[in-house]
Amino acid sequence: MIVEFLGTSGAGKSTFIPILTNILRDDGLTAMSATEAIHSYMRKTCIGRLVCFLMPQALQGPILWRVFSYFIVEFYIAQFALENPRLISYVVRSQLYRPIPWQHRRLILRLFFQITGWHQFLKRRLQPTEALIFDEGFVHRATHMFASESERPNVDQVVAYLKRIPRLDLVIWVQAPLETCLARIYARGLQTRLRGLETPEVVQFLANAEQVVNIAAQYLNNAGFTVIQLENKGDLTTSTSELRCKLSEYWFSQSDLYHKVHSAKILELHES
């Protein structure tokens, strides 16, 4: 299964990756973050086996990551673009005339295309008992592509983008008050996109990003995606229990769906 996080910057998406990983492992899945999975799968490729044979263990990880980032990912970006031309075309066109500096638009596009390459590479190797976790996958990219300190979020743009992304198995929507998000992003250091902005501009960016998150969550729910809503008020014990409980409900619904489909197939066989 492929899991993505959705939430405003500072909401706590990265905090919940190891928590979600442990819960999924307890449920019997081999759960990995996207970067962990890339390292794992790269070791199984022909290039990976050669690097592991020739290089000392301390150098294997960094070398494999460079090989993937500079060479292999480009192939999978091109492959994804060939399979999803409508998505690629829409993303490029939507970024051309935004009222933000060109270097920011270039950064946003670079990160988006990086995700396409990662997704394509990992999807090709994903096994039935494995779960991949993206903290900033296709869904979260919407907050970067359609929100800024000077743009009012456009519902039609966000929905048009989400209609074109690959289907996901599960989305974890992490929520936190804007004041909390603001305090967290200043505490850890502003990301490249926000550096140089005054505090009121950062606040406006977060407010607009939160609108995009709400638009995305509403669309995903209406479109039949499985979205787990999670409050992150700073008490990780409570949030972890809530996440575990909602995941149990998700597994139960999946099991119920499986039994319905299985029963329908049996009935069809009997009738035939």
C-alpha positions in Angstrom: 0.0 0.0 0.0 1.0 3.6 -0.6 0.4 6.1 2.3 0.7 9.9 2.0 0.5 12.6 4.6 -1.4 15.8 4.2 -1.1 18.9 6.4 0.1 22.5 6.8 3.8 23.0 7.3 4.5 22.5 11.0 1.4 20.3 11.6 3.6 17.3 12.5 3.7 15.1 9.4 7.3 14.0 9.8 6.7 13.4 13.5 4.1 10.7 12.7 6.2 8.8 10.1 8.0 6.6 12.6 4.8 6.2 14.7 2.9 5.1 11.6 5.7 2.9 10.6 5.7 1.1 13.9 1.9 0.7 13.9 1.9 -0.8 10.4 4.7 -3.1 11.3 2.7 -4.3 14.3 -0.1 -5.0 11.8 2.2 -7.3 9.8 3.3 -5.0 7.0 6.9 -4.2 6.1 6.5 -0.4 6.4 9.2 2.1 5.2 9.5 5.7 4.5 10.1 6.6 0.9 13.8 7.2 1.5 14.2 4.0 3.4 12.5 2.1 0.6 14.8 3.6 -2.0 17.9 2.5 -0.1 16.5 -1.0 0.4 15.4 -1.4 -3.3 18.6 0.1 -4.7 20.6 -2.6 -2.9 18.7 -5.2 -4.9 19.4 -3.7 -8.3 22.4 -4.8 -10.4 24.1 -1.5 -9.8 23.3 -1.8 -6.1 24.8 -5.3 -5.9 27.9 -4.1 -7.6 28.3 -1.1 -5.3 27.8 -3.3 -2.2 30.4 -5.8 -3.5 33.1 -3.2 -4.3 32.6 -0.6 -1.5 33.0 -0.7 2.2 29.7 -0.7 4.2 30.1 2.9 5.4 30.2 4.2 1.8 27.5 2.0 0.2 24.4 4.1 1.4 25.8 7.5 0.2 27.0 6.1 -3.1 23.7 4.3 -3.8 21.8 7.5 -3.0 23.9 9.6 -5.4 23.6 7.0 -8.2 19.8 7.0 -7.7 19.4 10.8 -7.4 21.6 11.7 -10.3 21.0 8.9 -12.8 18.3 6.4 -12.1 15.6 8.8 -11.0 15.7 10.6 -14.3 14.7 7.5 -16.2 11.7 7.0 -13.9 10.7 10.7 -14.1 10.5 10.3 -17.9 8.6 7.0 -17.6 6.1 8.6 -15.2 5.6 11.6 -17.6 4.9 9.2 -20.5 2.2 7.4 -18.4 0.7 10.6 -16.9 0.9 13.4 -19.6 -2.2 15.2 -18.5 -0.9 15.6 -14.9 2.5 16.7 -16.1 1.1 19.2 -18.5 -1.3 20.7 -15.9 1.4 21.1 -13.3 3.8 22.8 -15.7 1.1 25.2 -17.0 -0.2 26.0 -13.5 3.2 27.2 -12.4 4.1 29.4 -15.4 2.4 32.6 -14.3 2.3 32.5 -10.6 3.1 35.8 -8.8 6.1 34.3 -7.0 9.8 34.5 -7.8 11.0 32.3 -10.6 13.5 30.5 -8.4 10.6 29.4 -6.1 8.6 28.1 -9.1 11.7 26.2 -10.3 12.1 24.7 -6.8 8.5 23.6 -6.6 8.7 22.0 -10.1 11.9 20.2 -9.2 10.5 18.8 -6.0 7.3 17.7 -7.8 9.3 15.9 -10.6 11.4 14.3 -7.9 8.3 12.8 -6.3 7.2 11.4 -9.7 10.5 9.6 -10.1 10.5 8.3 -6.6 6.9 7.1 -6.9 7.5 5.4 -10.2 10.6 3.6 -9.0 9.1 2.5 -5.8 5.7 1.4 -7.3 7.5 -0.9 -9.7 9.1 -2.8 -6.8 6.4 -2.6 -4.1 5.5 -6.1 -2.7 2.0 -7.1 -1.5 3.1 -7.0 2.2 4.9 -3.7 2.0 3.7 -0.2 2.8 5.4 3.0 1.5 5.0 6.2 3.5 5.4 9.7 1.8 5.4 12.7 4.2 5.3 15.0 1.2 3.9 13.1 -1.8 1.5 14.1 -4.5 -1.3 15.2 -2.2 0.8 17.5 0.0 2.5 19.0 -3.1 -0.8 20.9 -3.7 0.1 23.2 -0.7 3.3 24.3 -2.5 1.8 24.6 -6.0 -1.4 26.5 -5.2 -0.6 28.5 -2.0 1.7 31.4 -1.4 1.8 34.5 0.7 0.3 36.5 -2.3 -2.2 34.0 -3.8 -5.7 33.2 -2.8 -6.3 29.5 -3.2 -8.3 28.5 -6.2 -10.6 25.5 -5.5 -10.9 24.6 -9.2 -7.1 24.5 -9.6 -6.6 22.3 -6.6 -9.3 19.9 -7.6 -8.1 19.7 -11.3 -4.7 18.8 -10.0 -5.9 16.1 -7.6 -8.1 14.5 -10.2 -4.9 13.7 -12.2 -2.7 12.3 -9.5 -2.2 8.5 -9.1 -4.6 6.7 -6.8 -3.5 6.3 -3.2 -4.4 3.7 -0.7 -4.5 5.9 2.4 -4.0 9.6 3.3 -3.2 10.7 6.9 -4.5 14.3 7.4 -2.6 15.9 10.3 -4.1 19.0 11.8 -2.7 21.5 14.2 -3.6 25.2 15.1 -1.9 27.8 12.9 -0.1 29.3 15.9 1.4 25.9 16.7 2.5 25.4 13.1 4.1 28.9 13.0 6.0 28.2 16.3 7.2 24.9 15.0 8.5 26.1 11.6 10.4 28.9 13.3 11.8 26.6 15.9 13.2 24.1 13.3 14.2 26.9 10.8 12.3 28.2 7.8 12.3 26.1 4.7 13.9 27.6 1.5 10.5 28.7 0.2 9.8 30.9 3.2 13.3 32.4 3.9 13.4 36.2 3.4 9.7 36.6 4.2 8.5 38.8 7.0 6.5 37.2 9.8 3.1 38.5 8.5 3.9 37.0 5.1 4.7 33.6 6.6 1.5 33.7 8.6 -0.4 34.5 5.4 1.4 31.7 3.6 0.4 29.2 6.3 -3.2 30.4 6.3 -3.5 30.0 2.5 -1.8 26.6 2.7 -4.3 25.5 5.3 -7.1 26.5 2.9 -5.5 24.3 0.2 -5.2 21.4 2.7 -8.9 21.7 3.6 -9.9 21.8 -0.1 -7.7 18.7 -0.8 -9.1 16.8 2.2 -12.7 17.6 1.1 -12.1 16.5 -2.5 -10.3 13.3 -1.4 -13.2 12.3 0.9 -15.8 13.0 -1.8 -13.7 11.1 -4.4 -13.7 8.0 -2.3 -10.1 8.1 -1.1 -9.5 6.8 2.5 -8.6 9.8 4.6 -7.7 9.5 8.3 -8.0 12.8 10.1 -5.6 13.2 13.0 -5.4 16.0 15.6 -1.8 16.9 16.7 -2.0 19.0 19.8 1.4 18.0 21.1 0.3 15.0 23.1 1.9 12.2 21.1 0.5 9.4 23.3 -3.1 10.5 22.7 -2.5 11.1 19.0 -0.8 7.7 18.6 -3.7 5.9 20.3 -6.1 7.8 18.0 -4.1 6.8 14.9 -3.9 3.2 16.0 -7.7 3.1 16.6 -8.5 4.7 13.2 -6.2 2.3 11.4 -7.9 -0.6 13.1 -11.2 0.7 11.7 -9.6 1.0 8.3 -8.3 -2.6 8.3 -11.8 -3.7 9.4 -13.4 -1.9 6.5 -10.9 -3.4 4.1 -11.5 -6.8 5.5 -15.3 -6.3 5.1 -14.8 -5.2 1.5 -12.6 -8.2 0.8 -15.2 -10.6 2.2 -18.0 -8.9 0.1 -16.0 -9.2 -3.1 -14.9 -12.8 -2.3 -18.5 -13.8 -1.5 -19.7 -12.2 -4.8 -17.1 -14.2 -6.7 -18.2 -17.4 -5.1 -21.8 -16.7 -5.9 -20.9 -16.0 -9.5 -19.0 -19.3 -9.8 -22.0 -21.2 -8.4 -24.4 -19.5 -10.8 -22.2 -20.2 -13.8 
